[in-house]
Amino acid sequence: MSRPSAATRDAYRRFGAPAEHHGCPSAAQRRPTSRDATVKVCFEMQVKPDRLAEYRRRHAAVWPEMLRAIERSGRHNYSLFARDDGLIIGYFEVDDLDESQRLLAADPATAGWEADMLDFFESPTDDANADTAEAGASGPSATGAPAGRADQGMLRLTEVFDLEGQLAALA
């Protein structure tokens, strides 16, 4: 098992470890609710700190065709949050994550946006993955993303608390 990133370890220190470390019920152990058809996705990415101001500027006016592609993919309630050191935390809800990923991966506007955004993200530091990247491989990056597609390599975070789920369990 790989070691969590420095940003993830920092989040654990601030907010606690994932639910399975606290004995809390996981999503699979909760009673089903009407919201269970919707998948909640929270993820992290790391933007180069010296590029953060430009990253924020570009996300203040995302291309209209990119906004429509995200909407067509079924994602809603989508937000990105940035910390001053470049840590990006994103959140969205979707009914079918695999289908959403497939639609965005096939969308030309998404490919253009992601190519434009690629230089904003930290490069892989793992030696093995760096060797692969230096060799010009076109396969997955160290984050698991297809080469040139940071959107496909987001590091998903584990949900540790759901107010509605816990309130429903009380009923």
Order of alpha helices (4+ residues) and beta strands (2+ residues): alpha-beta-alpha-alpha-beta-beta-alpha-alpha-alpha-beta-alpha
